[in-house]
């Protein structure tokens, strides 16, 4: 049994047949759980595990795997790749905006105007420009989303 700070980690496989889901733990000796939905069968297996192992359900980290048809799995895999690409593109876009903010500030643009034009908060611009040449990369790493501020 793998535990981490009072957490029990359980892995299981789930299969659907005849409108019912059955989940079987692969990492522990537990009876299977059966329910009409994947969500319900996961909840049931977590309850069974908690009762048998004497652990509150909040202390169980349950990962349930399902096998998808090959064509569907391909689509899911492609979606994951696209999400990673989009996240990388978003980070690059943010870094570019912060570099633009630094350059505009160095040419004399007021922070308020930079904020309006680049749709960044004045705080983000001030932080980026006060960090120096490494500012855009450092700021891009510390913030996930582009902040906006109404600067009417």
VEXTORKOL-299363 format. One line per 4 residues: number of its first residue (from 1); their letters; for each residue z, x, y of N, C-alpha, C, CB. Coordinates in pm, 1 decimal. Glycine has a CB too. Layout:
REM residues N
NUM) A) Z,X,Y,Z,X,Y,Z,X,Y,Z,X,Y | ...
//
This chain:
REM residues 152
1) XXXX) 0.0,85.0,-117.6,0.0,0.0,0.0,0.0,89.0,123.0,121.9,-96.4,0.3 | -99.2,73.5,207.6,-109.0,153.1,328.8,-35.5,80.6,440.3,-257.3,179.3,367.3 | 60.9,149.5,499.5,133.9,89.7,610.7,129.4,183.4,729.5,280.0,58.4,571.4 | 133.8,125.5,847.0,132.6,202.9,969.4,218.8,129.2,1069.9,-12.7,224.4,1023.0
5) XXXX) 336.6,186.6,1098.6,429.4,124.5,1191.3,453.6,-21.8,1155.3,377.0,135.9,1333.8 | 501.0,-47.3,1035.0,533.1,-181.5,986.6,412.3,-273.2,975.3,633.8,-244.5,1076.8 | 294.5,-216.4,967.3,173.2,-294.5,948.2,117.8,-265.3,810.0,68.1,-263.1,1057.9 | 84.7,-369.8,736.6,23.1,-354.3,605.3,-126.7,-375.9,622.8,84.1,-454.7,500.1
9) XXXX) -205.3,-280.1,576.8,-350.4,-289.8,586.5,-406.0,-336.8,453.2,-413.0,-154.1,627.5 | -479.2,-445.8,456.8,-536.4,-504.1,335.7,-686.3,-520.8,356.2,-469.1,-640.9,301.2 | -762.6,-484.3,254.4,-906.2,-510.3,256.5,-937.3,-613.6,149.6,-988.4,-379.5,233.8 | -1037.9,-694.5,176.9,-1074.7,-801.3,84.0,-1224.0,-828.5,93.5,-994.3,-930.1,113.3
13) XXXX) -1276.6,-887.9,-11.5,-1415.1,-934.3,-14.2,-1413.3,-1085.9,-20.2,-1493.8,-873.9,-135.4 | -1505.5,-1149.4,50.7,-1516.7,-1295.2,47.9,-1657.8,-1333.5,6.9,-1481.0,-1356.9,186.0 | -1665.5,-1439.6,-72.1,-1794.7,-1490.8,-117.3,-1795.1,-1641.6,-103.0,-1823.9,-1449.2,-264.2 | -1914.4,-1694.8,-76.3,-1928.8,-1839.0,-62.3,-2009.5,-1893.0,-179.2,-1996.1,-1875.3,72.2
17) XXXX) -1962.5,-2003.4,-232.5,-2034.9,-2072.3,-340.1,-1999.4,-2220.0,-334.5,-2000.3,-2011.7,-480.9 | -2100.7,-2303.6,-334.5,-2078.5,-2447.9,-337.2,-1999.1,-2500.5,-219.9,-2009.2,-2485.0,-462.1 | -2013.5,-2439.4,-103.7,-1942.5,-2486.5,14.8,-1799.5,-2436.6,25.1,-1942.1,-2634.7,16.6 | -1756.1,-2353.3,-67.0,-1620.4,-2298.8,-65.8,-1625.4,-2147.2,-53.9,-1543.4,-2340.2,-193.0
21) XXXX) -1529.9,-2092.7,18.2,-1514.5,-1948.0,29.4,-1399.0,-1903.7,-59.3,-1490.5,-1905.3,177.1 | -1417.1,-1792.6,-127.0,-1310.4,-1730.9,-205.4,-1295.4,-1587.2,-157.1,-1340.8,-1736.8,-360.0 | -1173.0,-1550.8,-123.7,-1144.8,-1413.9,-79.2,-1050.8,-1348.4,-178.5,-1083.3,-1412.2,64.0 | -1086.7,-1226.4,-218.0,-1005.0,-1149.2,-311.8,-970.1,-1015.3,-248.6,-1079.0,-1128.6,-447.4
25) XXXX) -842.3,-982.3,-249.9,-798.7,-852.8,-197.6,-849.8,-743.1,-289.3,-643.6,-846.2,-184.7 | -903.4,-638.0,-230.6,-950.7,-523.9,-309.0,-852.2,-408.1,-301.9,-1088.5,-478.6,-260.0 | -760.0,-414.7,-209.4,-665.2,-305.3,-191.4,-527.1,-335.7,-247.9,-653.1,-272.3,-45.9 | -501.8,-459.6,-285.0,-370.9,-501.6,-334.7,-388.8,-601.4,-448.7,-285.7,-563.8,-220.7
29) XXXX) -288.2,-609.8,-532.8,-286.7,-710.1,-639.8,-235.3,-840.9,-580.4,-197.5,-663.8,-761.5 | -326.8,-927.0,-542.5,-292.2,-1056.6,-484.9,-379.6,-1163.3,-548.1,-308.9,-1056.0,-330.4 | -327.3,-1285.0,-560.4,-413.5,-1392.9,-608.8,-520.5,-1424.3,-504.0,-329.8,-1520.1,-641.5 | -634.9,-1475.2,-547.2,-741.2,-1507.5,-451.4,-704.2,-1628.5,-366.1,-873.2,-1534.0,-525.1
33) XXXX) -770.0,-1639.5,-252.9,-754.1,-1755.3,-165.0,-886.8,-1829.8,-162.2,-709.6,-1712.5,-20.0 | -879.0,-1962.4,-151.5,-999.2,-2045.2,-148.1,-986.6,-2144.6,-33.5,-1021.0,-2119.1,-283.9 | -1095.9,-2160.7,41.8,-1096.6,-2255.7,153.1,-1241.0,-2290.3,187.7,-1022.3,-2197.5,277.4 | -1257.0,-2389.5,274.9,-1390.3,-2436.1,314.0,-1459.7,-2345.9,415.7,-1380.2,-2574.7,370.1
37) XXXX) -1382.9,-2268.7,492.7,-1444.7,-2182.5,594.2,-1395.7,-2039.1,578.1,-1413.4,-2234.3,736.8 | -1473.6,-1947.4,630.3,-1436.8,-1806.2,624.0,-1308.0,-1781.0,701.8,-1550.6,-1718.3,679.0 | -1294.9,-1845.7,815.8,-1173.0,-1831.0,894.8,-1051.7,-1880.3,817.6,-1185.3,-1906.7,1026.7 | -1064.6,-1995.8,754.2,-952.5,-2052.4,679.3,-915.7,-1968.3,558.2,-985.2,-2193.1,635.1
41) XXXX) -1015.7,-1915.7,487.6,-985.0,-1836.2,369.2,-916.7,-1705.5,409.6,-1113.5,-1807.3,288.3 | -954.0,-1652.3,525.2,-888.8,-1531.9,575.8,-742.7,-1561.4,608.8,-962.5,-1478.0,700.4 | -718.9,-1673.5,675.6,-582.3,-1714.4,708.3,-500.9,-1736.2,581.5,-583.1,-1842.2,793.2 | -561.1,-1802.0,482.9,-491.4,-1827.5,356.2,-453.6,-1697.3,286.1,-578.8,-1913.0,263.8
45) XXXX) -546.9,-1602.4,281.1,-518.8,-1475.7,213.7,-408.9,-1399.2,286.9,-646.2,-1390.1,204.4 | -409.1,-1406.4,417.1,-304.3,-1340.0,495.3,-168.2,-1403.7,466.8,-336.3,-1347.3,646.7 | -166.3,-1536.4,454.2,-41.3,-1606.9,422.1,7.4,-1568.0,283.0,-61.0,-1760.3,430.8 | -83.5,-1566.7,186.3,-47.7,-1526.9,49.7,9.1,-1384.9,50.1,-171.2,-1535.6,-44.6
49) XXXX) -58.9,-1294.5,118.5,-13.8,-1155.2,124.1,123.9,-1145.5,187.7,-113.9,-1069.1,202.2 | 144.3,-1217.9,296.4,274.2,-1215.9,362.9,385.1,-1265.0,272.4,270.0,-1299.7,488.2 | 360.2,-1375.2,201.5,460.8,-1430.8,110.8,493.1,-1334.6,-3.2,412.8,-1564.2,54.0 | 391.7,-1277.8,-64.7,413.2,-1191.0,-180.7,471.0,-1055.7,-140.1,282.2,-1170.7,-256.4
53) XXXX) 422.1,-1000.0,-30.8,466.7,-867.1,10.7,591.6,-871.0,98.4,355.7,-796.9,84.7 | 632.2,-990.8,140.0,750.8,-1003.4,223.5,731.9,-947.0,363.6,866.2,-934.9,157.6 | 611.9,-964.5,414.8,577.6,-912.6,547.5,532.8,-1030.1,633.6,465.4,-802.1,539.2 | 576.6,-1035.8,760.2,526.5,-1143.4,846.2,374.9,-1130.4,864.0,597.7,-1140.7,984.3
57) XXXX) 307.8,-1243.0,880.1,161.9,-1240.9,893.6,115.9,-1154.1,1010.2,109.3,-1382.1,911.3 | 196.2,-1146.1,1115.1,160.8,-1062.6,1229.8,158.4,-914.7,1191.9,259.3,-1085.7,1344.7 | 225.9,-879.0,1083.9,232.0,-740.7,1039.5,125.7,-705.9,936.9,366.8,-712.0,982.7 | 28.0,-793.9,919.7,-78.5,-769.8,822.0,-210.4,-750.0,895.3,-89.2,-887.3,720.5
61) XXXX) -271.9,-636.7,869.1,-404.7,-606.8,923.5,-503.3,-632.1,810.0,-415.1,-457.1,979.1 | -569.9,-745.9,814.6,-658.9,-788.3,706.7,-804.2,-774.9,749.9,-628.6,-933.4,664.8 | -880.8,-700.8,671.3,-1023.9,-687.3,695.1,-1097.1,-751.9,578.7,-1065.4,-537.4,712.0 | -1173.4,-855.7,607.8,-1247.3,-927.1,504.2,-1396.1,-896.8,520.9,-1220.3,-1081.0,511.4
65) XXXX) -1456.7,-847.1,414.4,-1599.7,-816.5,414.8,-1676.2,-927.6,345.0,-1627.4,-680.5,346.5 | -1794.0,-955.4,396.5,-1883.0,-1051.5,331.5,-2018.0,-984.9,312.1,-1896.7,-1183.0,415.2 | -2084.6,-1019.5,207.6,-2218.0,-965.6,182.9,-2319.9,-1062.3,241.1,-2243.0,-942.4,30.3 | -2409.0,-1008.6,322.0,-2512.7,-1090.3,383.8,-2646.1,-1063.0,316.1,-2522.0,-1062.6,535.5
69) XXXX) -2737.6,-1158.9,319.9,-2872.6,-1131.6,269.5,-2931.7,-1012.2,345.5,-2964.5,-1257.7,284.3 | -3015.7,-935.0,278.3,-3070.1,-812.5,336.8,-3134.7,-834.6,473.0,-3170.8,-752.2,243.4 | -3215.5,-941.2,487.1,-3283.0,-964.8,614.9,-3183.9,-998.8,726.0,-3385.0,-1077.2,600.5 | -3077.9,-1068.9,690.9,-2975.2,-1102.6,789.7,-2894.5,-977.6,824.8,-2881.6,-1214.8,736.0
73) XXXX) -2860.6,-896.7,725.2,-2786.0,-773.5,750.5,-2864.6,-681.1,842.7,-2753.6,-701.9,618.6 | -2996.5,-676.7,824.8,-3081.3,-595.4,911.4,-3069.9,-642.1,1056.7,-3227.9,-601.4,864.4 | -3072.7,-773.4,1077.3,-3059.2,-827.6,1212.5,-2922.8,-794.5,1272.9,-3080.0,-979.0,1210.9 | -2817.8,-805.3,1192.7,-2682.7,-773.3,1240.2,-2673.6,-625.0,1276.4,-2576.6,-809.2,1132.7
77) XXXX) -2729.6,-539.5,1191.6,-2729.1,-395.5,1218.6,-2805.8,-363.7,1346.8,-2790.0,-318.4,1100.3 | -2921.6,-427.2,1363.6,-3001.5,-405.0,1484.4,-2926.7,-452.3,1608.7,-3136.8,-477.3,1473.5 | -2858.5,-565.0,1597.2,-2780.4,-615.5,1710.6,-2672.2,-515.3,1748.8,-2717.0,-752.5,1676.8 | -2605.4,-457.7,1650.2,-2503.5,-356.4,1677.8,-2561.5,-235.2,1748.4,-2436.3,-313.1,1549.2
81) XXXX) -2678.4,-191.5,1704.1,-2745.3,-78.0,1769.0,-2781.2,-111.9,1913.4,-2872.1,-38.0,1690.8 | -2832.3,-233.1,1934.9,-2868.8,-275.3,2070.6,-2745.2,-282.5,2160.3,-2940.0,-412.3,2067.2 | -2633.2,-328.2,2104.7,-2510.2,-334.0,2183.9,-2466.1,-194.3,2225.4,-2398.3,-403.4,2104.9 | -2474.4,-98.9,2133.2,-2437.7,39.3,2166.6,-2530.5,95.6,2273.5,-2441.8,128.2,2040.9
85) XXXX) -2659.8,68.9,2260.4,-2756.2,115.2,2360.4,-2727.1,51.9,2496.8,-2900.3,82.1,2315.8 | -2693.3,-76.3,2495.6,-2663.8,-145.8,2621.0,-2537.9,-89.1,2686.7,-2647.1,-296.7,2596.1 | -2436.8,-57.8,2605.9,-2314.8,1.3,2660.5,-2343.8,138.1,2721.3,-2207.2,13.3,2551.4 | -2426.1,217.5,2654.0,-2462.8,349.4,2706.8,-2542.3,334.0,2836.2,-2545.0,429.4,2602.5
89) XXXX) -2633.8,238.4,2839.7,-2713.1,214.1,2960.5,-2623.5,167.0,3074.8,-2823.5,110.0,2932.8 | -2524.8,84.7,3043.9,-2432.6,36.2,3145.7,-2350.3,151.4,3204.2,-2339.8,-70.9,3086.7 | -2303.6,241.5,3116.6,-2229.4,358.2,3165.7,-2317.6,444.9,3255.5,-2176.0,441.6,3047.6 | -2443.0,464.5,3215.2,-2535.4,545.7,3295.1,-2564.0,478.8,3429.1,-2666.9,569.2,3218.5
93) XXXX) -2582.3,347.1,3428.0,-2607.2,274.2,3552.4,-2488.3,288.4,3647.0,-2635.3,125.3,3523.4 | -2368.9,276.2,3593.0,-2248.4,289.6,3675.7,-2239.0,429.9,3734.7,-2122.1,258.3,3593.0 | -2264.3,529.8,3651.1,-2259.3,667.4,3700.4,-2362.4,688.0,3811.8,-2284.2,767.2,3585.0 | -2481.3,633.7,3794.5,-2584.7,645.5,3897.9,-2542.3,577.2,4027.7,-2716.5,585.4,3848.2
97) XXXX) -2481.8,458.4,4016.8,-2434.3,389.3,4136.8,-2326.9,470.4,4208.1,-2380.0,250.9,4100.9 | -2237.1,530.2,4132.0,-2130.8,608.9,4193.7,-2186.5,735.3,4259.2,-2024.9,645.8,4089.4 | -2284.9,797.6,4196.7,-2350.0,914.2,4258.9,-2420.6,872.1,4388.6,-2452.1,979.6,4160.1 | -2485.5,756.5,4383.4,-2552.1,705.1,4503.7,-2449.4,680.5,4613.8,-2629.7,574.6,4472.1
101) XXXX) -2334.5,626.5,4577.1,-2229.0,600.8,4675.4,-2182.5,730.9,4739.8,-2110.0,528.8,4609.4 | -2162.5,833.5,4657.6,-2119.8,963.3,4710.7,-2224.9,1018.0,4807.0,-2094.7,1064.0,4595.7 | -2351.2,1011.0,4768.2,-2458.0,1063.5,4854.1,-2469.8,984.6,4984.3,-2591.6,1060.9,4779.9 | -2459.2,852.1,4975.1,-2465.8,771.2,5096.9,-2348.4,802.3,5189.7,-2467.2,621.6,5061.8
105) XXXX) -2230.9,820.0,5133.0,-2112.2,853.4,5213.3,-2133.0,987.8,5283.1,-1984.3,857.7,5124.1 | -2192.2,1084.3,5210.4,-2217.1,1216.8,5268.4,-2320.8,1212.1,5380.8,-2263.4,1313.2,5159.9 | -2408.9,1112.1,5378.8,-2508.9,1099.8,5486.3,-2457.4,1016.8,5603.7,-2637.0,1037.0,5431.9 | -2332.7,970.7,5593.1,-2272.4,900.9,5705.4,-2262.3,750.3,5692.9,-2347.2,931.7,5824.8
109) XXXX) -2304.5,693.8,5583.6,-2292.2,548.9,5567.7,-2144.2,511.4,5561.9,-2366.6,500.2,5439.5 | -2105.2,403.5,5628.2,-1967.9,354.8,5616.0,-1943.7,296.6,5475.7,-1938.7,248.0,5724.6 | -1820.7,309.9,5429.7,-1785.3,261.3,5296.2,-1817.4,113.1,5282.4,-1636.5,286.0,5267.5 | -1789.7,36.5,5386.5,-1814.9,-108.4,5380.5,-1963.3,-137.9,5355.4,-1769.2,-176.2,5511.5
113) XXXX) -2051.8,-63.4,5419.5,-2195.2,-84.9,5401.1,-2241.4,-39.0,5262.9,-2274.0,-11.2,5509.6 | -2184.4,70.5,5216.4,-2216.6,117.2,5080.6,-2174.1,11.4,4979.7,-2146.8,253.6,5049.8 | -2055.1,-42.3,4999.6,-2003.0,-145.4,4909.3,-2094.8,-266.7,4907.3,-1861.2,-187.2,4950.9 | -2140.5,-307.1,5024.6,-2229.2,-422.3,5033.5,-2361.4,-395.7,4963.4,-2253.8,-459.1,5179.1
117) XXXX) -2419.3,-280.3,4988.5,-2551.0,-248.7,4932.5,-2547.3,-224.3,4782.2,-2608.2,-127.4,5001.4 | -2445.6,-153.3,4733.3,-2440.2,-116.4,4591.5,-2357.7,-212.7,4506.1,-2383.7,22.2,4577.9 | -2295.4,-311.0,4572.0,-2212.3,-408.9,4501.5,-2099.5,-342.4,4423.9,-2297.8,-491.8,4406.7 | -2036.0,-248.3,4489.5,-1917.0,-183.1,4436.8,-1802.2,-215.2,4531.1,-1937.4,-28.1,4421.8
121) XXXX) -1680.4,-207.5,4482.7,-1567.5,-232.2,4571.6,-1546.1,-111.3,4661.7,-1439.4,-263.4,4490.8 | -1490.7,-136.7,4777.4,-1459.2,-27.8,4869.8,-1362.9,70.5,4804.7,-1399.0,-82.8,5000.5 | -1270.4,18.3,4726.7,-1173.4,103.7,4657.2,-1244.9,198.9,4561.0,-1070.4,17.3,4580.3 | -1339.7,146.6,4483.7,-1414.0,229.8,4388.6,-1490.8,338.7,4462.0,-1510.6,143.9,4304.9
125) XXXX) -1552.9,303.2,4572.3,-1629.9,401.0,4649.6,-1537.6,506.8,4708.5,-1709.4,331.3,4761.8 | -1425.8,464.4,4764.2,-1330.4,559.3,4821.8,-1279.2,655.3,4715.4,-1212.8,484.9,4886.9 | -1246.6,602.1,4597.6,-1199.9,688.4,4488.7,-1308.8,786.1,4446.2,-1155.2,603.8,4368.5 | -1431.3,737.6,4434.7,-1541.8,823.4,4390.9,-1569.3,933.3,4492.4,-1668.5,740.3,4368.1
129) XXXX) -1568.3,898.4,4619.6,-1600.2,998.3,4721.5,-1485.0,1095.3,4744.7,-1636.5,929.9,4851.9 | -1363.4,1056.5,4712.8,-1249.5,1147.2,4732.7,-1233.7,1246.4,4618.0,-1121.2,1067.0,4748.5 | -1299.9,1222.2,4506.4,-1288.3,1312.1,4391.2,-1383.6,1430.1,4398.4,-1313.1,1235.8,4264.0 | -1478.0,1427.6,4488.9,-1569.5,1540.2,4502.3,-1691.4,1526.8,4414.2,-1498.7,1667.9,4470.5
133) XXXX) -1747.8,1640.6,4372.6,-1874.8,1640.7,4299.9,-1864.2,1581.5,4161.0,-1927.5,1780.0,4289.9 | -1746.6,1586.8,4099.5,-1729.0,1528.4,3966.4,-1692.3,1381.1,3974.7,-1621.8,1604.0,3889.0 | -1686.9,1326.9,4094.7,-1640.8,1190.5,4114.5,-1716.9,1085.9,4035.0,-1648.8,1156.9,4257.2 | -1849.6,1083.2,4040.9,-1919.4,976.2,3970.2,-1892.1,976.7,3820.0,-2067.6,987.5,3994.4
137) XXXX) -1897.1,1091.7,3757.6,-1874.5,1097.2,3613.1,-1732.2,1056.9,3579.7,-1903.6,1237.5,3558.8 | -1634.8,1106.3,3657.4,-1495.0,1073.7,3631.0,-1468.7,925.7,3652.9,-1402.9,1157.2,3719.8 | -1522.6,870.9,3760.1,-1501.6,729.1,3788.3,-1571.1,642.0,3685.5,-1551.3,694.5,3927.8 | -1688.7,683.2,3642.6,-1762.0,604.8,3543.1,-1687.6,601.3,3411.0,-1902.3,661.7,3522.6
141) XXXX) -1619.0,708.7,3377.1,-1544.7,712.9,3251.4,-1420.5,626.1,3256.3,-1506.3,855.3,3218.0 | -1359.0,612.4,3374.1,-1232.9,540.8,3382.6,-1247.8,391.6,3405.1,-1151.3,598.1,3491.1 | -1366.5,345.5,3444.0,-1384.4,203.8,3470.3,-1496.4,148.3,3384.9,-1413.0,179.4,3618.0 | -1470.8,34.2,3322.0,-1568.3,-23.9,3230.3,-1672.0,-109.7,3299.6,-1498.4,-105.3,3127.2
145) XXXX) -1631.3,-187.2,3397.9,-1723.3,-283.5,3457.7,-1744.5,-252.1,3604.4,-1670.8,-426.6,3441.1 | -1858.2,-291.5,3655.4,-1886.8,-273.0,3797.0,-1804.1,-374.1,3874.8,-2039.5,-288.9,3827.5 | -1724.1,-322.6,3967.9,-1642.8,-410.9,4049.7,-1727.8,-462.7,4164.3,-1516.4,-338.2,4102.5 | -1703.2,-584.9,4202.3,-1773.9,-639.3,4317.4,-1671.8,-683.4,4419.8,-1866.2,-757.1,4276.9
149) XXXX) -1713.3,-683.4,4543.1,-1624.9,-722.8,4650.8,-1707.8,-796.1,4754.7,-1551.9,-599.8,4712.5 | -1655.3,-903.8,4805.3,-1725.3,-976.2,4910.1,-1702.7,-902.1,5041.0,-1676.8,-1124.7,4919.6 | -1809.5,-850.9,5097.2,-1797.6,-772.0,5219.8,-1878.5,-833.9,5333.2,-1843.3,-628.0,5195.2 | -1867.6,-963.5,5349.5,-1945.7,-1034.6,5450.3,-1909.9,-993.8,5589.1,-1928.0,-1181.2,5436.1
//
